[in-house]
Amino acid sequence: MKEITVEELKQKIDNNEDFIFLDVREPFEAYMSKIDIETLCIPDQELEGRISELESDKDSEIIVMCRSGNRSAKACELLKENGFPFVKNLKGGINEWARKIDPSLPVY
């Protein structure tokens, strides 16, 4: 599975690159700590049943995030199995982002 570092994600954001940002955390987690960009939030437990919501983005780069990178890695595998070729896992998740990019966010 392909991964992207928080530094690489920050560069993509700064360069206004086009990608889908998928947060697979629970809503309360997204409320606690989030990256300030347009985000599609589908909790990992709901992703399989809601995968059709991403069909129009099948050929887009999709970067998947969770708290630490584990749930998003599983979500990436599910997406790849369903024909999404351009999926990347955010290595270290939101906690890595908080540690290295935006220390104002809580690590949980």
C-alpha positions, -999 to +999 in steps of 0.1 A: +000+000+000+012+035-008+017+059+020+021+097+022+039+115+050+024+145+068+051+167+052+041+155+017+005+162+025+013+197+037+032+203+005+002+192-016-021+214+004+002+244+001+005+238-037-033+236-040-031+201-055-063+183-063-071+152-042-099+137-022-092+138+016-111+109+033-113+109+071-123+074+084-125+084+121-156+086+141-174+120+141-164+128+177-128+123+167-131+146+137-147+172+160-117+170+185-089+173+159-089+180+122-069+193+093-084+225+080-091+214+044-122+201+025-127+166+040-151+137+033-159+120+065-170+083+064-162+063+095-143+031+087-171+009+100-194+025+074-171+027+044-179-006+028-216+003+028-210+038+016-183+031-010-207+041-038-204+077-026-168+077-039-176+061-073-174+094-092-139+099-077-125+065-087-098+080-109-088+107-083-061+105-058-076+097-025-057+103+007-071+084+037-066+095+073-074+082+108-059+088+143-027+068+138-028+052+104-041+018+112-078+022+103-070+042+073-046+015+061-075-010+062-097+015+045-071+019+017-071-019+012-109-019+009-108+009-016-081-008-037-101-041-036-130-021-050-112-006-079-097+026-066-062+026-079-049+060-066-052+055-028-027+066-002-026+062+036-016+091+057+013+077+076+009+083+114-026+099+109-038+130+126-015+124+156+015+127+133+001+158+118-003+173+152+032+164+163+050+176+131+028+202+114+002+217+137+011+214+174-021+233+183-040+201+177-044+176+205-027+142+202-051+115+215 
